[in-house]
Amino acid sequence: MPIVLKTSPLLWTRLAALAFACVAFSMTVHGARLPRGTGDFCIFCWAFSFAGTLLVILVELFNLQTRVPVSWKNFPITFACYAALLCLSASILFPLYYLRGSASQNEVQNFRIVSTVFSCLATIAYMSEVSLTKARPGEVAGYMATAPGLLKVVETFVACIIFVFISDPVIYDRHDSVKYCMSVYCICFILSAIIILLCIGECTGFLPFPFARFLSAYALLAVILYLVATIIWPIYNFDPRHGGQKQRPYSCSSTQGLCVWDKAMAVAVLTGVNFILYLADLIYSTRLVFVSA
Protein backbone atom coordinates (compact mmCIF):
# COMPACT_ATOMS: atom_id res chain seq x y z
CA MET A 1 0.00 0.00 0.00
CA PRO A 2 1.70 3.24 -1.15
CA ILE A 3 2.22 6.04 1.34
CA VAL A 4 1.50 9.49 -0.05
CA LEU A 5 3.20 12.24 1.93
CA LYS A 6 2.54 15.68 0.50
CA THR A 7 3.64 18.47 2.80
CA SER A 8 1.28 21.43 2.74
CA PRO A 9 -0.03 24.08 5.11
CA LEU A 10 -3.09 21.89 5.67
CA LEU A 11 -0.99 18.88 6.73
CA TRP A 12 1.10 20.96 9.13
CA THR A 13 -2.06 22.48 10.57
CA ARG A 14 -3.52 19.03 11.19
CA LEU A 15 -0.29 17.81 12.77
CA ALA A 16 -0.26 20.86 15.05
CA ALA A 17 -3.89 20.25 16.06
CA LEU A 18 -3.04 16.58 16.69
CA ALA A 19 -0.11 17.49 18.94
CA PHE A 20 -1.96 20.22 20.85
CA ALA A 21 -5.00 18.01 21.56
CA CYS A 22 -2.71 15.17 22.63
CA VAL A 23 -0.82 17.37 25.09
CA ALA A 24 -4.07 18.82 26.47
CA PHE A 25 -5.66 15.52 27.45
CA SER A 26 -2.33 13.90 28.41
CA MET A 27 -1.52 16.65 30.92
CA THR A 28 -5.04 16.45 32.32
CA VAL A 29 -5.00 12.68 32.75
CA HIS A 30 -1.46 12.65 34.12
CA GLY A 31 -1.57 15.30 36.82
CA ALA A 32 -4.66 17.54 36.85
CA ARG A 33 -6.55 15.33 39.35
CA LEU A 34 -10.03 16.26 38.21
CA PRO A 35 -13.28 15.16 39.87
CA ARG A 36 -15.91 13.40 37.79
CA GLY A 37 -18.17 15.54 35.62
CA THR A 38 -17.02 18.51 33.57
CA GLY A 39 -13.42 17.27 33.56
CA ASP A 40 -14.51 14.06 31.83
CA PHE A 41 -16.25 16.10 29.14
CA CYS A 42 -13.12 18.18 28.52
CA ILE A 43 -10.98 15.05 28.26
CA PHE A 44 -13.49 13.61 25.78
CA CYS A 45 -13.30 16.80 23.66
CA TRP A 46 -9.52 16.59 23.37
CA ALA A 47 -9.34 12.80 22.95
CA PHE A 48 -12.11 12.78 20.32
CA SER A 49 -10.42 15.58 18.38
CA PHE A 50 -7.05 13.78 18.57
CA ALA A 51 -8.48 10.44 17.40
CA GLY A 52 -10.45 11.95 14.52
CA THR A 53 -7.52 14.02 13.29
CA LEU A 54 -5.24 10.98 13.43
CA LEU A 55 -7.81 9.05 11.35
CA VAL A 56 -8.00 11.82 8.73
CA ILE A 57 -4.20 12.02 8.47
CA LEU A 58 -3.83 8.24 8.12
CA VAL A 59 -6.53 7.99 5.44
CA GLU A 60 -4.84 10.67 3.35
CA LEU A 61 -1.37 9.30 4.11
CA PHE A 62 -2.30 5.87 2.72
CA ASN A 63 -4.48 7.38 -0.05
CA LEU A 64 -7.65 5.61 1.12
CA GLN A 65 -10.13 8.42 0.39
CA THR A 66 -11.97 6.39 -2.25
CA ARG A 67 -12.31 3.35 0.04
CA VAL A 68 -13.88 4.96 3.07
CA PRO A 69 -17.72 4.82 3.15
CA VAL A 70 -18.12 8.60 3.47
CA SER A 71 -17.79 11.61 1.23
CA TRP A 72 -14.21 12.83 1.63
CA LYS A 73 -15.26 16.21 0.25
CA ASN A 74 -17.49 16.66 3.30
CA PHE A 75 -16.13 14.57 6.18
CA PRO A 76 -12.74 16.21 7.01
CA ILE A 77 -14.06 19.76 7.20
CA THR A 78 -17.15 18.64 9.12
CA PHE A 79 -14.97 16.91 11.67
CA ALA A 80 -12.55 19.85 11.88
CA CYS A 81 -15.43 22.21 12.57
CA TYR A 82 -16.81 19.98 15.34
CA ALA A 83 -13.31 19.56 16.79
CA ALA A 84 -12.83 23.34 16.84
CA LEU A 85 -16.12 23.79 18.67
CA LEU A 86 -15.36 20.99 21.14
CA CYS A 87 -11.90 22.35 21.94
CA LEU A 88 -13.34 25.85 22.25
CA SER A 89 -15.93 24.57 24.74
CA ALA A 90 -13.23 22.76 26.73
CA SER A 91 -11.07 25.92 26.68
CA ILE A 92 -13.93 27.83 28.30
CA LEU A 93 -15.30 25.21 30.70
CA PHE A 94 -11.98 23.85 31.98
CA PRO A 95 -10.65 27.11 33.46
CA LEU A 96 -14.15 28.11 34.57
CA TYR A 97 -14.48 25.00 36.73
CA TYR A 98 -10.88 24.22 37.67
CA LEU A 99 -8.88 27.48 37.56
CA ARG A 100 -11.33 30.17 38.65
CA GLY A 101 -10.85 31.34 42.22
CA SER A 102 -7.66 29.34 42.75
CA ALA A 103 -4.72 31.61 43.55
CA SER A 104 -2.33 28.96 44.85
CA GLN A 105 0.43 27.67 42.58
CA ASN A 106 1.19 23.95 42.88
CA GLU A 107 1.94 21.03 40.57
CA VAL A 108 -1.74 20.16 40.00
CA GLN A 109 -2.53 23.78 39.15
CA ASN A 110 0.38 23.92 36.72
CA PHE A 111 -0.92 20.84 34.90
CA ARG A 112 -4.33 22.46 34.60
CA ILE A 113 -2.85 25.68 33.22
CA VAL A 114 -0.84 23.75 30.61
CA SER A 115 -3.97 21.82 29.57
CA THR A 116 -5.89 25.08 29.16
CA VAL A 117 -3.14 26.68 27.07
CA PHE A 118 -2.84 23.71 24.71
CA SER A 119 -6.62 23.46 24.45
CA CYS A 120 -6.67 27.05 23.21
CA LEU A 121 -3.87 26.26 20.76
CA ALA A 122 -5.81 23.22 19.48
CA THR A 123 -8.86 25.44 18.97
CA ILE A 124 -6.82 27.87 16.88
CA ALA A 125 -5.32 25.00 14.85
CA TYR A 126 -8.74 23.49 14.07
CA MET A 127 -10.15 26.89 13.13
CA SER A 128 -7.18 27.33 10.80
CA GLU A 129 -7.93 23.94 9.22
CA VAL A 130 -11.54 24.95 8.61
CA SER A 131 -10.35 28.22 7.07
CA LEU A 132 -7.94 26.36 4.77
CA THR A 133 -10.46 23.79 3.57
CA LYS A 134 -13.66 25.81 3.26
CA ALA A 135 -14.99 26.47 -0.23
CA ARG A 136 -13.76 29.56 -2.05
CA PRO A 137 -15.96 31.63 -4.41
CA GLY A 138 -16.37 29.78 -7.69
CA GLU A 139 -14.77 26.59 -6.36
CA VAL A 140 -16.54 23.21 -6.74
CA ALA A 141 -16.70 21.67 -3.26
CA GLY A 142 -18.88 19.54 -1.03
CA TYR A 143 -21.89 21.12 0.65
CA MET A 144 -20.29 20.89 4.12
CA ALA A 145 -17.39 23.06 2.91
CA THR A 146 -19.77 25.89 2.06
CA ALA A 147 -21.11 28.51 4.45
CA PRO A 148 -24.55 26.81 4.87
CA GLY A 149 -22.86 23.48 5.60
CA LEU A 150 -20.59 24.97 8.26
CA LEU A 151 -23.57 26.80 9.74
CA LYS A 152 -25.34 23.43 10.11
CA VAL A 153 -22.44 22.16 12.19
CA VAL A 154 -22.51 25.19 14.47
CA GLU A 155 -26.31 25.02 14.79
CA THR A 156 -26.25 21.39 15.94
CA PHE A 157 -23.40 22.10 18.35
CA VAL A 158 -25.19 25.06 19.92
CA ALA A 159 -28.30 22.87 20.27
CA CYS A 160 -26.23 20.24 22.10
CA ILE A 161 -25.00 22.87 24.57
CA ILE A 162 -28.60 23.97 25.09
CA PHE A 163 -29.57 20.36 25.84
CA VAL A 164 -26.84 20.16 28.50
CA PHE A 165 -27.95 23.37 30.23
CA ILE A 166 -31.65 22.67 29.96
CA SER A 167 -31.58 19.11 31.32
CA ASP A 168 -29.18 19.31 34.30
CA PRO A 169 -31.31 20.10 36.22
CA VAL A 170 -34.48 19.93 34.13
CA ILE A 171 -35.73 23.50 33.61
CA TYR A 172 -38.13 23.04 30.69
CA ASP A 173 -41.07 21.32 32.45
CA ARG A 174 -42.52 24.28 34.36
CA HIS A 175 -44.83 25.57 31.63
CA ASP A 176 -46.18 24.42 28.28
CA SER A 177 -44.59 27.39 26.52
CA VAL A 178 -41.16 26.38 27.81
CA LYS A 179 -41.84 22.82 26.64
CA TYR A 180 -42.50 24.32 23.20
CA CYS A 181 -38.97 25.76 23.26
CA MET A 182 -37.59 22.33 24.06
CA SER A 183 -39.49 20.84 21.12
CA VAL A 184 -38.02 23.54 18.84
CA TYR A 185 -34.49 22.67 19.93
CA CYS A 186 -35.12 18.95 19.34
CA ILE A 187 -36.84 19.28 15.95
CA CYS A 188 -34.24 21.63 14.48
CA PHE A 189 -31.34 19.62 15.89
CA ILE A 190 -32.65 16.36 14.41
CA LEU A 191 -33.30 17.85 10.97
CA SER A 192 -29.91 19.59 10.84
CA ALA A 193 -28.17 16.38 11.94
CA ILE A 194 -30.00 14.43 9.22
CA ILE A 195 -28.85 16.95 6.60
CA ILE A 196 -25.24 16.61 7.77
CA LEU A 197 -25.43 12.80 7.67
CA LEU A 198 -26.99 12.87 4.19
CA CYS A 199 -24.13 15.03 2.92
CA ILE A 200 -21.39 12.96 4.56
CA GLY A 201 -22.96 9.75 3.26
CA GLU A 202 -23.56 11.27 -0.21
CA CYS A 203 -27.24 10.34 -0.04
CA THR A 204 -28.77 13.67 -1.09
CA GLY A 205 -29.38 12.36 -4.61
CA PHE A 206 -31.80 9.73 -3.30
CA LEU A 207 -34.26 12.33 -1.98
CA PRO A 208 -37.58 12.55 -3.90
CA PHE A 209 -37.32 16.35 -4.02
CA PRO A 210 -34.61 18.93 -4.86
CA PHE A 211 -32.15 19.11 -2.00
CA ALA A 212 -31.52 22.86 -2.40
CA ARG A 213 -35.23 23.69 -2.11
CA PHE A 214 -35.54 21.45 0.94
CA LEU A 215 -32.67 23.34 2.58
CA SER A 216 -34.29 26.74 2.03
CA ALA A 217 -37.72 25.51 3.21
CA TYR A 218 -36.21 23.98 6.33
CA ALA A 219 -34.16 27.10 7.08
CA LEU A 220 -37.32 29.23 6.84
CA LEU A 221 -39.16 26.88 9.21
CA ALA A 222 -36.25 26.92 11.67
CA VAL A 223 -36.08 30.73 11.63
CA ILE A 224 -39.78 30.98 12.49
CA LEU A 225 -39.58 28.36 15.25
CA TYR A 226 -36.46 29.88 16.81
CA LEU A 227 -37.87 33.41 16.61
CA VAL A 228 -40.83 32.34 18.75
CA ALA A 229 -38.56 30.43 21.15
CA THR A 230 -36.25 33.46 21.46
CA ILE A 231 -39.23 35.48 22.67
CA ILE A 232 -40.92 32.85 24.85
CA TRP A 233 -37.92 31.48 26.79
CA PRO A 234 -36.94 34.77 28.54
CA ILE A 235 -40.56 35.63 29.32
CA TYR A 236 -41.28 32.40 31.20
CA ASN A 237 -37.87 32.23 32.92
CA PHE A 238 -37.13 35.84 33.90
CA ASP A 239 -40.49 37.62 34.09
CA PRO A 240 -41.89 37.46 37.69
CA ARG A 241 -45.44 37.67 36.29
CA HIS A 242 -44.91 34.25 34.71
CA GLY A 243 -43.06 32.62 37.60
CA GLY A 244 -39.59 33.72 36.53
CA GLN A 245 -36.82 35.46 38.46
CA LYS A 246 -35.50 38.70 37.05
CA GLN A 247 -32.44 39.15 39.27
CA ARG A 248 -29.60 36.67 39.65
CA PRO A 249 -29.94 34.93 43.06
CA TYR A 250 -27.27 35.71 45.63
CA SER A 251 -26.68 31.97 46.13
CA CYS A 252 -25.26 31.75 42.58
CA SER A 253 -22.15 33.62 43.73
CA SER A 254 -21.06 30.70 45.91
CA THR A 255 -21.90 27.98 43.36
CA GLN A 256 -19.07 26.26 41.52
CA GLY A 257 -19.70 26.54 37.81
CA LEU A 258 -23.18 27.65 36.77
CA CYS A 259 -26.32 27.77 38.93
CA VAL A 260 -29.85 27.17 37.60
CA TRP A 261 -30.43 30.87 36.86
CA ASP A 262 -27.13 31.07 34.98
CA LYS A 263 -28.07 28.04 32.88
CA ALA A 264 -31.48 29.53 32.04
CA MET A 265 -29.74 32.75 30.97
CA ALA A 266 -27.23 30.75 28.91
CA VAL A 267 -30.10 28.96 27.15
CA ALA A 268 -31.72 32.34 26.38
CA VAL A 269 -28.49 33.65 24.86
CA LEU A 270 -27.81 30.46 22.90
CA THR A 271 -31.38 30.45 21.58
CA GLY A 272 -30.77 33.94 20.19
CA VAL A 273 -27.43 32.81 18.75
CA ASN A 274 -29.06 29.88 16.96
CA PHE A 275 -31.81 32.15 15.63
CA ILE A 276 -29.13 34.38 14.05
CA LEU A 277 -27.34 31.30 12.67
CA TYR A 278 -30.53 29.94 11.09
CA LEU A 279 -31.31 33.39 9.68
CA ALA A 280 -27.89 33.48 8.01
CA ASP A 281 -28.49 29.89 6.87
CA LEU A 282 -31.78 30.95 5.28
CA ILE A 283 -30.07 33.78 3.38
CA TYR A 284 -27.32 31.49 2.06
CA SER A 285 -29.77 28.67 1.23
CA THR A 286 -32.06 31.04 -0.67
CA ARG A 287 -29.10 32.27 -2.70
CA LEU A 288 -28.21 28.62 -3.37
CA VAL A 289 -31.67 27.96 -4.80
CA PHE A 290 -31.47 30.98 -7.14
CA VAL A 291 -27.95 30.06 -8.27
CA SER A 292 -29.07 26.49 -8.98
CA ALA A 293 -32.05 27.79 -10.91
N, C-alpha and C positions, 0 to 999 in steps of 0.2 A: 504494500500500500504506500504510494508516494506521499511524502511530506512536502507541503507547499508552504514555504516561509517567505512571505512578502512583507518587509518592514514598511510601515506607513504610520502616519499620525494616529489613525484609528487603532492600529495594533498596540502602539505604545500607550494610548489612552486606556485601552482595555487591560493591559498589563499593570498599569498604575492603579486602576480601580481594583483589580484582583489583589494586589499587594496591600493596598490601604484597608480593604475590607477584612483581609486575613489578619492584619495586625490588630484591627479594632476588636474582633471577637476573640483573638488569642490572648490579648492583654486582659480582657474582661474575664475570661475563663480562668486564666492563670492566677491573677492576684487581686481582682476587684472585690471579691467576696460579696456578691449581691444576694439579697433575699429573693424569694420567688415572686413572680409577678411581672412588673414592667421590665426588669432586667432580662428575663427570659425572652420577652418580645424583642428587645434590642439585639440580643445575641442571635435570634432568628433572622432579623433583618440583615445583619452582616453576613451570617453564614449562608443564607439563601442567595444573597447577591454574589458572594464568592463562588458558590457552586455553579450558579447559572452562567457567570462570566467564564469560568473554567470550561464549561460545556461548549459555549460559543467559540472560544478560542480553539479547542480541540477539534471541533467539527470543521472549522475553516483551515486548521493546520493540516488535517488529513483529507481535505477536499471532499467532504461528505455531504455537502449542501443538498445535492440531488437525491440523497438516500434517506434523509430524515423525513418523517411524515408530517412536516409542517411547511408553511411558506417561508422560505428564508429571506424573502423581501420584507416580511412583516415581523417575524419572530424576534430577531436581535434587537431592533429598536424598541419593540414593545417591552421586552425584558429590561433593557437599559433604562427605559422611562420608569418602570415599576421599581427597579433597583435604586434609582435616584430618589424617588419618593420615599422608599423604605429607609434609606440611609439618612435622608433629611429628617424623617420622623424620629429616628433613633438619636440623631444629633440634637434634637430639641428635648426629647423626653429624658434621655440619659442624664444630662446635667441638671434638668429640672428636678428629678427624683433623687439623684445621688451626689450632686455637687452643691446644690443650693443650700445656703445656711451653714456650710461646713468650712470653718476658717482654719482648722488644724491641718498641718502638712505631715503626712505619714506615708508609708509605702503603699497602703491600699488606696489612699487618695491620689497618689501619683499615677497608679495604674488606671484609675478612672479618668484622670485628666488626659492621659495618653490615648485612651480609647475614644474619648470625645474628639480630640484633635484629628485622629485618623478617620473617624466617622465623617467629620466635616470634609476632609480631603477626598474620601470616597464619594461623597455627594457631588463635589465639584467635578471629579473624574467622570462620573456617570452622566452628569449634565453636559459635559464636554462631548461625550460619546453621542448623546442624543443630538447635539448641535451638528456634529460631523456627519451623521447618517440621515438626518431629516431631508425630505425632498426639497429640492431647489426649484424656483420658477422655471417651468418648461421641461423639467426632468420627468421621465417616466419612472414611477416608483410605486411600491405597494401602498395600499390605503393607510396602513398604520404609520407610514413615514410622512404622511401629510398632516396638516394642522388639525383637521377634524379627527383623524385617527389618534393623534397624541392627546387631544382633548378628551376622547373617550377614556383613555387610560387614567387621566387625572380625575375625571368625573367618578369613575368606579372607586378610585383610591379615597377620594374625599367621602364618598358614601360609606366605605368601610370604617373610616374614622368616626363618622356619625354613629354607625352601629355600635362601636365600642363605647362611646360616651352615653348613648341613649339607653343602653342595656345593663350598665354596671354602675349604680343600681338602675332598675327599670324606671324610667321617668316619662314613658309615653302612654301609660294606662289610666291617667287621671281624668281624661275627658275625651269624648269622641272626636273632637277636632284635632287633638294631639295625635290620636290614633290615625287620623287621615294623613298627617305628616309622615308617620312611620310607613304607611302604605305607599306614599309617594317615593320615599327613599328606596323601598324594596323594589317597586315596579321599575323605576328608572335604572337601578343598579342591575337588575336581572337582564333587562333589554340591552343595556350597554355592554354587559359581559357577553351576551349572546353574539352581538355584532363583532366584538373583538375575537371571539372563538371562530366565528365564520370566516373572518379575514385570515387568521393564522392558519386555519385548516383549508383555506382556498375553496370554501363551499358556497360563496356568494352567487356563483353561476347556477346553482341548483334551486334558487328561490323562484317562485312562480310569478314574481313581479320585479320591476326594475329596482336594483339595490339603491341607486342614487335617490330615487323618489321615496323609497322607504326611509332612508336616512333623514331627509328633510321633513317628512311627516312625523317621524318619531321625535326629532329635535323640537318641532313646534309643540307637540304634546308635552314633552318634558319641560319646556319653558313655561307653559301654562300651569302645569302641576306644581312646579317649584315656585312660581310667583305666588300662588295661593299659600303654599307652605311657608314661604318667607314672611308672609303677613300673619298667618295664624300662629306659628310657633311662639314668637315673642309675646303676643297678646295673652295666650293661655299659660305662659310661664313667668311673666314679669309684671302683668297688670293685676293689682290687688283686687279689682272688681271681678276678676275671673279666677281667683284663687292663687294668683302668682305672687311673687315677692320682688319688689322693685329694687331694693337695696341689697347689696352683698352682705350676708350674715357675718357677724363678728367671729363666729366659730370657724369660718373658712381660713382665717389668718393662721390658726394653729394646726391646720390639716396638712399632712404631707401630700404633695401632689395637688390634685384638683378635688374640690368638694362638689356636692350635687349642684349648687347654684352655678359654680364655674363651668360644669359640664353642660348645663342647660344653655348657658351663654355661648359656649363653644359650638354647640349644635346650631344655635341661631346664626352665628357668624358663618359657619360652614355651609348652612343652607343658602345663605346669600351668595357665598362664593360659588356654589354649584349652580345657582340660578344664572350668574354671570357667565360661567363656563358653558352652560347649555345655550345661552343666548348667542355667544360667540360661535358655538357649534352650529346653531341654526343659520347664522349668516354665511358661514363657510359652506354648509351643506346646500343652501339655496343657490349659491354661486356654482357649486358643483353640478347641480341639476341643469342650470342654464348653459354651462360650458359643454356638458354632455349633449344637450339638445342642439 
